[in-house]
């Protein structure tokens, strides 16, 4: 296991939800990251975040692990859920709140 894989696994297990994004929830650096973090807030998630711009090697490992080429990447209860569009759909359908419960 690479050191990055261990770091990623520790991060996603540290909170109810976790978002790998550009920037931070308070200062997002892309529209998709902004929207996804707002959806997590609206769903009442206790979530952590990592700014992928601070470590692109970690982001490369994340992309390979999930076979997902873009950011943000969102986890709920340690499981990879997807990106912005999927999390928004889950929120609108009510499924995200069920997943967080």
Residue frames as a rotation matrix with the C-alpha (Angstrom) as fourth column:
UNK 1
0.583 0.812 0.000 0.00
0.812 -0.583 0.000 0.00
0.000 0.000 -1.000 0.00
UNK 2
-0.198 -0.653 0.731 1.40
0.566 -0.685 -0.458 3.40
0.800 0.323 0.505 -0.93
UNK 3
-0.802 -0.129 -0.584 1.81
0.573 -0.445 -0.689 6.05
-0.171 -0.886 0.430 1.75
UNK 4
-0.860 0.509 -0.021 -0.82
-0.487 -0.810 0.327 8.12
0.150 0.292 0.945 -0.08
UNK 5
-0.232 0.804 -0.548 -3.37
-0.027 0.558 0.830 5.31
0.972 0.208 -0.108 0.00
UNK 6
-0.333 0.040 -0.942 -2.96
0.890 0.343 -0.300 5.07
0.312 -0.938 -0.150 3.80
UNK 7
-0.952 -0.035 -0.303 -3.30
0.143 -0.929 -0.341 8.86
-0.269 -0.368 0.890 4.17
UNK 8
-0.632 0.764 -0.129 -6.47
-0.526 -0.300 0.796 8.82
0.570 0.570 0.591 2.03
UNK 9
-0.130 0.595 -0.793 -7.98
0.386 0.767 0.512 5.94
0.913 -0.240 -0.329 4.00
UNK 10
-0.596 -0.143 -0.790 -7.23
0.802 -0.148 -0.578 7.67
-0.035 -0.979 0.203 7.32
UNK 11
-0.969 0.220 -0.108 -8.80
-0.225 -0.974 0.031 10.91
-0.099 0.055 0.994 6.10
UNK 12
-0.447 0.859 -0.249 -12.02
-0.441 0.030 0.897 9.33
0.778 0.511 0.365 4.80
UNK 13
-0.053 0.400 -0.915 -12.48
0.636 0.720 0.278 7.44
0.770 -0.567 -0.293 8.07
UNK 14
-0.855 -0.432 -0.288 -11.90
0.492 -0.496 -0.716 10.56
0.166 -0.753 0.636 10.20
UNK 15
-0.744 0.642 -0.186 -15.34
-0.518 -0.730 -0.446 12.09
-0.422 -0.236 0.875 9.60
UNK 16
0.027 0.883 0.469 -18.90
0.055 0.467 -0.883 11.13
-0.998 0.050 -0.036 8.66
UNK 17
0.875 0.153 0.459 -18.23
0.463 0.006 -0.886 12.53
-0.139 0.988 -0.066 5.18
UNK 18
-0.002 -0.927 -0.376 -15.06
0.265 -0.363 0.893 13.70
-0.964 -0.098 0.246 3.46
UNK 19
0.940 0.299 0.166 -14.47
0.251 -0.273 -0.929 15.79
-0.233 0.914 -0.331 0.36
UNK 20
-0.242 -0.967 0.085 -11.30
0.678 -0.106 0.728 16.03
-0.694 0.233 0.681 -1.70
UNK 21
0.736 0.642 0.214 -11.73
0.643 -0.563 -0.519 19.40
-0.213 0.520 -0.827 -3.37
UNK 22
-0.238 -0.728 0.643 -10.01
0.745 -0.562 -0.360 22.43
0.624 0.393 0.676 -4.86
UNK 23
-0.387 0.038 0.921 -9.68
-0.395 -0.910 -0.128 24.94
0.833 -0.414 0.367 -2.04
UNK 24
-0.975 0.132 -0.177 -11.68
0.214 0.381 -0.900 24.74
-0.051 -0.915 -0.400 1.18
UNK 25
-0.171 0.985 0.037 -15.41
0.981 0.167 0.098 24.82
0.090 0.053 -0.995 1.99
UNK 26
0.387 0.290 -0.875 -15.00
0.527 -0.848 -0.048 28.47
-0.756 -0.443 -0.482 3.04
UNK 27
0.148 -0.403 -0.903 -12.82
-0.653 -0.725 0.216 29.37
-0.742 0.558 -0.370 0.03
UNK 28
0.421 0.044 0.906 -13.52
0.436 0.866 -0.244 26.90
-0.795 0.498 0.346 -2.77
UNK 29
-0.355 -0.677 -0.645 -11.42
-0.355 -0.540 0.763 27.29
-0.865 0.500 -0.049 -5.89
UNK 30
-0.973 0.187 -0.135 -13.85
-0.091 0.228 0.969 25.78
0.212 0.955 -0.205 -8.40
UNK 31
-0.349 0.929 0.124 -17.60
-0.884 -0.370 0.285 25.83
0.310 -0.010 0.951 -8.87
UNK 32
0.218 0.428 -0.877 -18.03
-0.189 0.900 0.393 22.07
0.958 0.080 0.277 -8.52
UNK 33
-0.588 -0.498 -0.638 -16.12
0.551 0.331 -0.766 22.01
0.593 -0.801 0.080 -5.23
UNK 34
-0.907 0.298 0.298 -18.18
-0.409 -0.794 -0.450 24.95
0.103 -0.530 0.842 -3.98
UNK 35
-0.040 0.974 -0.221 -21.47
-0.826 0.092 0.556 23.28
0.562 0.205 0.802 -4.91
UNK 36
0.085 0.027 -0.996 -20.54
0.174 0.984 0.042 19.89
0.981 -0.177 0.079 -3.44
UNK 37
-0.823 -0.412 -0.391 -19.41
0.441 -0.031 -0.897 21.36
0.357 -0.911 0.207 -0.12
UNK 38
-0.703 0.653 0.283 -22.61
-0.699 -0.708 -0.104 23.46
0.132 -0.271 0.954 0.07
UNK 39
0.175 0.770 -0.613 -24.68
-0.526 0.600 0.603 20.31
0.832 0.217 0.510 -0.49
UNK 40
-0.283 -0.344 -0.895 -22.83
0.524 0.727 -0.445 18.51
0.803 -0.595 -0.026 2.31
UNK 41
-0.996 -0.047 0.071 -23.48
-0.026 -0.629 -0.777 21.48
0.081 -0.776 0.625 4.62
UNK 42
-0.373 0.928 0.006 -27.17
-0.864 -0.350 0.362 21.56
0.338 0.130 0.932 3.62
UNK 43
0.208 0.409 -0.888 -27.46
-0.142 0.911 0.387 17.82
0.968 0.046 0.248 4.36
UNK 44
0.773 0.083 0.628 -26.09
-0.609 -0.179 0.773 18.45
0.176 -0.980 -0.088 7.85
UNK 45
0.720 -0.548 -0.425 -22.96
0.406 0.830 -0.383 16.35
0.563 0.103 0.820 7.27
UNK 46
0.740 -0.672 0.005 -20.08
-0.309 -0.333 0.891 16.50
-0.597 -0.661 -0.455 9.70
UNK 47
0.890 -0.332 0.313 -17.40
0.449 0.517 -0.728 16.52
0.079 0.789 0.609 7.02
UNK 48
0.206 -0.912 -0.354 -13.71
0.171 -0.323 0.931 16.98
-0.963 -0.252 0.090 6.60
UNK 49
0.996 0.087 -0.023 -11.91
-0.004 -0.204 -0.979 18.20
-0.090 0.975 -0.203 3.51
UNK 50
0.055 -0.997 0.056 -8.56
0.524 0.076 0.848 18.14
-0.850 -0.017 0.526 1.80
UNK 51
0.650 0.047 -0.759 -7.39
-0.483 -0.745 -0.460 20.77
-0.587 0.665 -0.462 -0.69
UNK 52
0.717 -0.337 0.610 -6.03
0.548 0.814 -0.195 18.66
-0.431 0.474 0.768 -3.56
UNK 53
0.832 -0.422 0.359 -4.09
0.022 -0.623 -0.782 21.67
0.554 0.659 -0.509 -4.89
UNK 54
0.573 -0.627 0.528 -1.76
-0.805 -0.312 0.504 21.26
-0.152 -0.714 -0.684 -1.88
UNK 55
-0.373 -0.696 0.614 -0.67
-0.494 0.709 0.503 17.76
-0.785 -0.116 -0.608 -2.95
UNK 56
0.242 0.478 -0.845 -1.26
-0.969 0.071 -0.237 16.71
-0.053 0.876 0.480 -6.54
UNK 57
-0.709 -0.506 -0.492 0.51
-0.518 0.846 -0.124 13.37
0.479 0.167 -0.862 -5.93
UNK 58
-0.802 0.514 0.303 -2.18
-0.044 0.455 -0.889 12.49
-0.595 -0.727 -0.343 -3.39
UNK 59
0.107 0.887 -0.448 -4.82
-0.680 -0.264 -0.684 13.49
-0.726 0.378 0.575 -5.93
UNK 60
-0.202 -0.252 -0.947 -3.20
-0.910 0.406 0.086 11.26
0.362 0.879 -0.311 -8.57
UNK 61
-0.988 -0.150 -0.048 -3.40
-0.114 0.891 -0.439 8.32
0.109 -0.428 -0.897 -6.13
UNK 62
-0.463 0.885 0.048 -7.04
-0.209 -0.057 -0.976 9.18
-0.861 -0.462 0.211 -5.37
UNK 63
0.113 0.482 -0.869 -7.94
-0.958 -0.179 -0.224 9.26
-0.264 0.857 0.442 -9.07
UNK 64
-0.540 -0.405 -0.738 -6.31
-0.623 0.781 0.028 5.85
0.565 0.475 -0.675 -9.58
UNK 65
-0.960 0.172 0.222 -7.99
-0.077 0.601 -0.796 4.32
-0.271 -0.780 -0.564 -6.50
UNK 66
-0.239 0.970 -0.047 -11.49
-0.056 -0.062 -0.997 5.39
-0.969 -0.235 0.069 -7.54
UNK 67
-0.594 -0.013 0.804 -11.11
0.778 0.244 0.579 5.31
-0.204 0.970 -0.134 -11.33
UNK 68
0.631 0.767 -0.113 -12.51
0.750 -0.641 -0.164 8.86
-0.198 0.019 -0.980 -11.14
UNK 69
-0.083 -0.845 0.528 -10.56
0.944 -0.236 -0.229 11.53
0.318 0.480 0.818 -13.05
UNK 70
-0.127 0.122 0.984 -12.03
0.159 -0.977 0.141 14.73
0.979 0.174 0.105 -11.62
UNK 71
-0.823 -0.028 -0.567 -12.57
0.567 -0.109 -0.817 16.63
-0.039 -0.994 0.106 -8.40
UNK 72
-0.209 -0.278 0.938 -14.31
-0.978 0.063 -0.199 16.93
-0.004 -0.959 -0.285 -6.08
UNK 73
-0.334 0.140 -0.932 -14.42
-0.055 0.984 0.168 13.36
0.941 0.107 -0.321 -4.83
UNK 74
-0.109 0.450 0.886 -16.80
-0.933 -0.354 0.065 12.69
0.343 -0.820 0.459 -1.94
UNK 75
-0.691 -0.101 -0.716 -16.87
0.133 0.955 -0.263 9.88
0.711 -0.277 -0.647 0.59
UNK 76
0.156 0.714 0.683 -19.66
-0.852 -0.252 0.458 9.05
0.499 -0.654 0.569 3.03
UNK 77
0.718 0.078 0.691 -18.90
-0.586 0.604 0.540 6.76
-0.375 -0.793 0.480 5.97
UNK 78
-0.085 -0.929 0.360 -15.60
-0.387 0.364 0.847 5.78
-0.918 -0.068 -0.391 4.38
UNK 79
-0.018 0.160 0.987 -17.13
0.726 0.681 -0.097 4.75
-0.688 0.715 -0.128 1.04
UNK 80
-0.919 -0.314 -0.240 -16.50
0.046 -0.690 0.723 6.61
-0.392 0.653 0.648 -2.23
UNK 81
0.036 0.999 -0.019 -19.77
0.336 -0.030 -0.942 8.11
-0.941 0.027 -0.336 -3.46
UNK 82
0.250 0.023 0.968 -18.73
0.967 -0.049 -0.249 10.14
0.042 0.999 -0.034 -6.50
UNK 83
-0.784 -0.571 0.246 -18.42
0.592 -0.806 0.017 13.73
0.188 0.159 0.969 -7.59
UNK 84
-0.916 0.354 -0.190 -20.49
-0.251 -0.873 -0.419 16.88
-0.314 -0.336 0.888 -7.47
UNK 85
-0.452 0.796 -0.402 -23.36
-0.734 -0.077 0.675 15.80
0.506 0.600 0.619 -9.75
UNK 86
-0.292 0.319 -0.902 -23.89
0.274 0.931 0.240 12.49
0.916 -0.177 -0.359 -7.95
UNK 87
-0.792 -0.038 -0.610 -23.86
0.610 -0.091 -0.787 14.11
-0.026 -0.995 0.095 -4.50
UNK 88
-0.831 0.532 -0.162 -26.31
-0.530 -0.846 -0.056 16.78
-0.167 0.039 0.985 -5.69
UNK 89
-0.277 0.740 -0.613 -28.65
-0.491 0.439 0.752 14.09
0.826 0.509 0.241 -7.06
UNK 90
-0.443 0.056 -0.895 -28.40
0.610 0.751 -0.255 12.12
0.658 -0.658 -0.366 -3.81
UNK 91
-0.944 0.088 -0.317 -29.23
0.190 -0.639 -0.745 15.28
-0.268 -0.764 0.587 -1.86
UNK 92
-0.649 0.724 -0.235 -32.23
-0.751 -0.558 0.353 16.18
0.125 0.405 0.906 -4.04
UNK 93
-0.148 0.595 -0.790 -33.64
-0.235 0.755 0.613 12.63
0.961 0.276 0.028 -3.79
UNK 94
0.603 0.335 0.723 -33.20
-0.749 -0.075 0.659 12.55
0.275 -0.939 0.206 -0.01
UNK 95
0.811 -0.296 -0.505 -30.76
0.257 0.955 -0.146 9.63
0.526 -0.012 0.851 -0.23
UNK 96
-0.169 -0.943 0.285 -27.79
0.033 -0.295 -0.955 11.64
0.985 -0.152 0.081 1.04
UNK 97
-0.092 0.194 0.977 -29.48
-0.919 -0.394 -0.008 12.32
0.383 -0.899 0.214 4.39
UNK 98
0.907 0.419 0.038 -30.33
-0.410 0.858 0.309 8.60
0.097 -0.296 0.950 4.67
UNK 99
0.493 -0.803 -0.336 -26.71
0.348 0.536 -0.769 7.70
0.797 0.262 0.544 3.94
UNK 100
-0.379 -0.668 0.641 -25.53
-0.272 -0.581 -0.767 10.13
0.885 -0.465 0.039 6.63
UNK 101
0.425 0.672 0.607 -28.03
-0.780 -0.069 0.622 8.88
0.460 -0.737 0.495 9.24
